[in-house]
Structure formats: structure tokens, C-alpha cells
Amino acid sequence: MTRPFESFAMNPKIMSIVGARPQFIKAWAVSLAIRERGRLQEFLVHTGQHYDAMMSDVFFEELNLPKPDIHLGIGGGNLGKQTERMVEKLEEAMAREKPALALIYGDTNSTLAGAIAAATLRIPIAHVEAGMRCGDLKMPEEINRVVADSVASIFFCPTETAVRNLESEGKVKNVHLSGDVMLDSFNRFQPLALQNSKITETLGLSDGGYCLLTVHRAENADSPERLRSIFYGLSGAGLPVIFPVHPRTKKAVASGIAIPDTIRMIEPLSYVDMLALESRAQIIATDSGGVQKEAYLAGVPCLTLRETTEWPETVAAGWNLLVGAGAAEIREGLRGFRPAGERPPIFGPAGAAGRIAESIEVFLS
């Protein structure tokens, strides 16, 4: 791809695009590595996809992320309208700032919008968490992954499976097995969470005495039938279920879905408090890709409330069980799923962020 802004060759400016909770966690490690090395100018854009304080502001404060250079303030809305507004504003920002490269993360609407805007302006794109596939194109996240990788110029793969996925799609140039940047964040903040977070005491929980639940994917949050089945299945956990509620899911529940008494809804949590709750849980039930990873890293059994996962390595290792939204399958998993054996280092050695920063420097040199 032609690089349209060669004037930045001596000290290239890259535009990092974030907008959702998991991207803030990933960007913490990569932004820190970029700024410590000092060879690139980072211009940080927050799309505003997540605009609730506990889904956005608290992460910048807690992780000490650099203040965004631009906050687009997009807010909510359906996928099409939200993405359209993001693309328009990102194109304006890119035309004004003239970055040598756009850096996108993961599989959110912000990822998709960043990819479309940069590709339209012929700006090279680096995709962190490239090559992830679950094989279900009914999921918006899977579409976002495929589209982002179709226009990216440099690919940072967290696992060997991701590299093979790209190879099967004919992408072999500028493909890097970087490891997972969330491992860097986990290694930095999980010890602090276990030492400093008081969330279990605040909630009156004992270590290993509860199930942690998260639900936010469209396939579950937008389906009353699936939500009811998930809640019914978890009502048989035999222990308290702690449920930090994503705003999307909270809206769905408020429409008239009954919550069993054993499920305790709480507000979204900061990153440190969430790590503490994950690490001290007996078992985790989730439809989040990031929480699946964190459960694996923490050594906590995970029931994934989906039929597919972009992290099949965790299933193969025996620490993650796909149960979908069926109440019977969820109850069986709660009763019988007890991982045994080691947890191989499937997310690579620590230091992924530094490897990514170095590879971007080489790419732009």
C-alpha cells in the first residue's frame, strides 16, 4: 500500500483508535511501549463508543492511559448509524492529522470504523489481535475481524492459531506472532488487584464462594429467550452469582426479564476490581472474549455462553467449556466442569506490546 504521508518518515505519527472497554486494556500496554521507545508520535483517538463513566473514564484513570488527543463523542446507536458517524469523524481527523499509520485493536465497531476510514484514505493499518476467528459470521464481532484484516497492512497475532487463520486467507506478509497484549496488562495489574481491591469484602463474598457472570454479546443480550435460559441455568449454581451488568444488557433486562434471587446484579466494575473478582471466583460464566482469556490466565474454570469462541486454545487446553445459552448445558457445566492439568502459555511470552512497537517502527522505516 502506498504511504501517503512520507513527511513523517523521521518521526512517524501513528493514530491509535480506541473506543470500548477491552481496547483501553490493550492500548495501555501498547501505548506505554510506544511512548517509552520514543521513536513514534502517538495520537490517541477515543471514539466514544463506550461513554458510561464505568465503561470508559475509569479505565483511563486507573490504567493511567494518556488523555485522548481527540474524543469523538459518538455515543450509542445501532451498529450502522454508530459506525457511519465514527467513519465520518475519523476520516476528518485522519485528513487533518495525516498519520503514517492507523493502529486498531480487536473487533469492535471502533475497530471496523478505524479500518474503513484509514483504508479509504490509503493509510496503512496495523491490527492488534489480528487473525482471530470463531467462524460465525452472524456475530458482528466476527464481521469486524474479517473486514479489518482484509484491509490491514501489518498483523499482530496473539496466538499461533491466528497466524494459521491468516495463512488460510492468503495473508503471509507482515504477519507477526506477537503474543497477546492482554497478558502484559494482566501481569501488571492482577497482583495489584489481589493486593488492593476490596470488592469481594464490599460484596460480602468469600474466595472461591461465588460464580461471576458477564453477558453483553448481541446474540445473548438482544435475545430475551437466551437471556432467560442463561439466568435459569445459572440459578442452579448452588452459590451466589455476581453479575456486573453491561449497559446493553441492563436495558434488555429492564424490558421485563426476571432475574432469579441467586443472581446479584451490580454496576460495571473498574479493571482492577474486575480482575479481583475474576481471580477469586470459583467459576466464571461469560460471553466475553477478554474474560475468557483472563479466566484462563487466572486459572479459573470458564463456561462460555456461546456456541463458538475466537479462543479455541482455551477449550483445547481444558479450561474453557462452550455451553451456549441452554439452561441444561449451563447447569451441567456448573456441576461437572473441573479443569485438570496444566495451562500452557498459549498467549505467548510477556512483552507483546514491546514487540508490536518495534515491528511498527521497522514497518515505517
ABEGO torsion letter per residue (X at the ends): XBBABAAAAABBBBBBBBABAAAAAAAAAAAAAAAAAGABBBBBBBAGABABAAAAAAAAAAAGBBBBABBAGAEBEBAAAAAAAAAAAAAAAAAAAGBABBBBBEABAAAAAAAAAAAAAGBBBBBBGBGBBAGBAABAAAAAAAAAAAABABBBBABAAAAAAAAAAGBABGBBBAEBAAAAAAAAAAAAAAAABAAAAAAGBBBGABBBBBBABAAAAABAAAAAAAAAAAAAAGBBBBBBBBAAAAAAAAAGBBBBAABBBBBBBBAAAAAAAAAABABBBBABAAAAAAAAAAGBBBBBABABBABAAAAAAGABBBAEABAAAAAAAAAABBBBEBBBBAAEBBGAAAAAAAAAAAAAX
